[in-house]
């Protein structure tokens, strides 16, 4: 998946849902955690996209 598609995916989930920590944010953090745990190559791509959002 290219960076543009990752950015669109991240933008879609950030802030989605109800509560103090929206469920979209929780989903992204859970996914990021699993990618990092298994040292998957997409971990760095997702982390970079999340940093761009801040």
DSSP file (Angstrom, degrees, kcal/mol; ACC not computed):
  #  RESIDUE AA STRUCTURE BP1 BP2  ACC     N-H-->O    O-->H-N    N-H-->O    O-->H-N    TCO  KAPPA ALPHA  PHI   PSI    X-CA   Y-CA   Z-CA
    1    1 A X              0   0    0      0, 0.0     2,-0.0     0, 0.0     0, 0.0   0.000 360.0 360.0 360.0 132.7    0.0    0.0    0.0
    2    2 A X     >  -     0   0    0      1,-0.1     4,-2.0     4,-0.0     3,-0.4  -0.298 360.0-102.4 -80.6 168.8    1.5    3.4   -0.9
    3    3 A X  H  > S+     0   0    0      1,-0.2     4,-2.7     2,-0.2     5,-0.2   0.836 118.6  58.0 -60.3 -35.4    1.8    6.3    1.5
    4    4 A X  H  > S+     0   0    0      1,-0.2     4,-2.0     2,-0.2    -1,-0.2   0.900 108.0  46.0 -63.7 -40.6   -1.2    8.1    0.0
    5    5 A X  H  > S+     0   0    0     -3,-0.4     4,-2.2     2,-0.2    -1,-0.2   0.889 112.1  51.2 -69.8 -38.9   -3.5    5.2    0.7
    6    6 A X  H  X S+     0   0    0     -4,-2.0     4,-2.8     2,-0.2     5,-0.2   0.926 109.7  50.5 -62.2 -43.8   -2.1    4.9    4.3
    7    7 A X  H  X S+     0   0    0     -4,-2.7     4,-2.7     1,-0.2    -2,-0.2   0.905 110.1  49.3 -61.8 -41.7   -2.7    8.6    4.9
    8    8 A X  H  X S+     0   0    0     -4,-2.0     4,-1.7     2,-0.2    -1,-0.2   0.895 112.3  48.8 -63.5 -40.3   -6.3    8.3    3.7
    9    9 A X  H  X S+     0   0    0     -4,-2.2     4,-1.7     2,-0.2    -2,-0.2   0.927 113.3  46.1 -64.7 -46.0   -6.8    5.3    6.0
   10   10 A X  H  X S+     0   0    0     -4,-2.8     4,-2.5     1,-0.2    -2,-0.2   0.927 111.4  51.7 -63.7 -45.7   -5.4    7.0    9.0
   11   11 A X  H  < S+     0   0    0     -4,-2.7    -1,-0.2     1,-0.2    -2,-0.2   0.861 107.9  54.1 -60.0 -35.7   -7.3   10.2    8.3
   12   12 A X  H  < S+     0   0    0     -4,-1.7    -1,-0.2    -5,-0.2    -2,-0.2   0.911 115.7  36.8 -64.8 -42.8  -10.5    8.1    8.1
   13   13 A X  H >< S+     0   0    0     -4,-1.7     3,-1.9    11,-0.1     2,-0.2   0.780  89.3 101.7 -85.9 -28.0  -10.0    6.5   11.5
   14   14 A X  T 3< S+     0   0    0     -4,-2.5     3,-0.1     1,-0.3     9,-0.1  -0.400 100.3   1.4 -63.6 124.3   -8.5    9.4   13.6
   15   15 A X  T 3  S+     0   0    0      1,-0.3     2,-0.3    -2,-0.2    -1,-0.3   0.420  95.2 138.8  82.2  -1.5  -11.2   10.9   15.8
   16   16 A X    <   +     0   0    0     -3,-1.9     8,-3.0     6,-0.2     9,-0.5  -0.568  47.7  25.6 -79.0 138.3  -13.9    8.5   14.7
   17   17 A X  S    S-     0   0    0     -2,-0.3     2,-0.2     5,-0.2     5,-0.2  -0.401  87.2 -63.9 107.0 178.5  -16.3    7.2   17.4
   18   18 A X  S    S+     0   0    0     -2,-0.1     5,-0.4     3,-0.1     3,-0.2  -0.595  78.9  45.1-102.2 162.2  -17.5    8.2   20.7
   19   19 A X  S    S-     0   0    0     -2,-0.2     3,-0.3     1,-0.2     4,-0.0  -0.271  96.7 -60.3 102.5 175.6  -15.8    8.8   24.0
   20   20 A X  S    S+     0   0    0      1,-0.3     2,-0.6    -2,-0.1    -1,-0.2   0.879 135.2  33.9 -66.1 -38.7  -12.6   10.5   25.3
   21   21 A X  S    S-     0   0    0     -3,-0.2    -1,-0.3     4,-0.0     5,-0.1  -0.900  99.1-133.6-115.4  99.5  -10.5    8.2   23.1
   22   22 A X    >>  -     0   0    0     -2,-0.6     4,-2.0    -3,-0.3     3,-0.6  -0.109  16.6-117.2 -54.1 148.5  -12.5    7.6   20.0
   23   23 A X  H 3> S+     0   0    0     -5,-0.4     4,-2.5     1,-0.3    -6,-0.2   0.796 113.4  60.2 -61.3 -29.9  -12.7    4.0   18.9
   24   24 A X  H 3> S+     0   0    0     -8,-3.0     4,-2.1     2,-0.2    -1,-0.3   0.909 106.3  46.9 -63.7 -41.0  -11.0    4.8   15.6
   25   25 A X  H <> S+     0   0    0     -3,-0.6     4,-2.4    -9,-0.5    -2,-0.2   0.908 111.9  50.6 -65.4 -42.2   -7.9    6.0   17.5
   26   26 A X  H  X S+     0   0    0     -4,-2.0     4,-2.3     1,-0.2    -2,-0.2   0.899 109.3  51.5 -62.4 -40.7   -8.0    2.9   19.7
   27   27 A X  H  X S+     0   0    0     -4,-2.5     4,-2.5     1,-0.2    -1,-0.2   0.925 110.6  47.7 -62.6 -45.4   -8.2    0.7   16.6
   28   28 A X  H  X S+     0   0    0     -4,-2.1     4,-2.7     1,-0.2    -2,-0.2   0.901 112.2  49.0 -63.7 -41.1   -5.2    2.5   15.1
   29   29 A X  H  X S+     0   0    0     -4,-2.4     4,-2.4     2,-0.2    -1,-0.2   0.887 111.9  49.0 -67.3 -37.8   -3.1    2.2   18.3
   30   30 A X  H  X S+     0   0    0     -4,-2.3     4,-2.2     2,-0.2    -2,-0.2   0.915 113.2  46.8 -64.8 -43.5   -4.0   -1.5   18.6
   31   31 A X  H  X S+     0   0    0     -4,-2.5     4,-2.5     2,-0.2    -2,-0.2   0.916 112.7  49.7 -64.2 -43.9   -3.0   -2.1   15.0
   32   32 A X  H  X S+     0   0    0     -4,-2.7     4,-2.4     1,-0.2    -2,-0.2   0.902 109.5  52.3 -61.1 -42.1    0.2   -0.2   15.5
   33   33 A X  H  X S+     0   0    0     -4,-2.4     4,-2.8     2,-0.2    -2,-0.2   0.925 110.8  46.2 -60.8 -46.3    1.0   -2.2   18.6
   34   34 A X  H  X S+     0   0    0     -4,-2.2     4,-2.1     2,-0.2    -2,-0.2   0.911 112.0  51.1 -65.7 -42.4    0.6   -5.5   16.8
   35   35 A X  H  <>S+     0   0    0     -4,-2.5     5,-2.7     1,-0.2     8,-0.2   0.918 114.1  44.3 -59.6 -42.9    2.6   -4.4   13.8
   36   36 A X  H ><5S+     0   0    0     -4,-2.4     3,-1.2     3,-0.2    -2,-0.2   0.906 109.5  56.2 -68.8 -41.1    5.4   -3.3   16.1
   37   37 A X  H 3<5S+     0   0    0     -4,-2.8    -1,-0.2     1,-0.3    -2,-0.2   0.893 115.9  36.7 -57.7 -41.8    5.2   -6.4   18.3
   38   38 A X  T 3<5S-     0   0    0     -4,-2.1    -1,-0.3    -5,-0.2    -2,-0.2   0.317 109.2-124.0 -94.5   7.8    5.7   -8.6   15.2
   39   39 A X  T < 5 +     0   0    0     -3,-1.2    -3,-0.2    -4,-0.2     2,-0.1   0.873  44.0 179.7  51.3  44.5    8.2   -6.1   13.6
   40   40 A X    > < -     0   0    0     -5,-2.7     3,-1.6    -6,-0.2     4,-0.4  -0.475  36.3-123.2 -74.8 146.1    6.1   -5.9   10.5
   41   41 A X  T >> S+     0   0    0      1,-0.3     4,-0.6     2,-0.2     3,-0.6   0.764 107.5  63.4 -64.3 -26.0    7.5   -3.6    7.8
   42   42 A X  H 3> S+     0   0    0      1,-0.2     4,-2.6     2,-0.2    -1,-0.3   0.603  81.4  83.9 -75.7  -9.5    4.2   -1.5    7.7
   43   43 A X  H <> S+     0   0    0     -3,-1.6     4,-2.7    -8,-0.2    -1,-0.2   0.943  91.5  45.8 -55.8 -49.6    4.8   -0.4   11.3
   44   44 A X  H <> S+     0   0    0     -3,-0.6     4,-2.3    -4,-0.4    -1,-0.2   0.859 111.6  52.3 -65.7 -35.3    7.1    2.4   10.2
   45   45 A X  H  X S+     0   0    0     -4,-0.6     4,-2.1     2,-0.2    -1,-0.2   0.941 113.0  43.7 -65.3 -47.1    4.8    3.5    7.4
   46   46 A X  H  X S+     0   0    0     -4,-2.6     4,-2.3     2,-0.2    -2,-0.2   0.910 113.3  51.4 -65.6 -42.2    1.8    3.7    9.8
   47   47 A X  H  X S+     0   0    0     -4,-2.7     4,-2.1    -5,-0.3    -1,-0.2   0.915 109.5  50.5 -60.5 -43.1    3.8    5.4   12.5
   48   48 A X  H  X S+     0   0    0     -4,-2.3     4,-1.8     1,-0.2    -1,-0.2   0.907 109.9  50.2 -61.8 -42.2    5.1    8.0   10.0
   49   49 A X  H  X S+     0   0    0     -4,-2.1     4,-1.2     1,-0.2    -1,-0.2   0.889 109.3  51.2 -64.3 -39.2    1.5    8.7    8.9
   50   50 A X  H  X S+     0   0    0     -4,-2.3     4,-0.8     1,-0.2     3,-0.3   0.882 108.4  51.7 -65.8 -37.4    0.3    9.2   12.4
   51   51 A X  H >< S+     0   0    0     -4,-2.1     3,-0.6     1,-0.2    -1,-0.2   0.868 105.1  56.2 -66.0 -35.6    3.2   11.6   13.1
   52   52 A X  H 3< S+     0   0    0     -4,-1.8    -1,-0.2     1,-0.2    -2,-0.2   0.809 102.2  57.7 -64.4 -28.9    2.1   13.6   10.0
   53   53 A X  H 3<        0   0    0     -4,-1.2    -1,-0.2    -3,-0.3    -2,-0.2   0.756 360.0 360.0 -73.0 -25.0   -1.4   14.0   11.5
   54   54 A X    <<        0   0    0     -4,-0.8    -1,-0.2    -3,-0.6    -2,-0.2   0.470 360.0 360.0 -80.5 360.0   -0.1   15.7   14.6
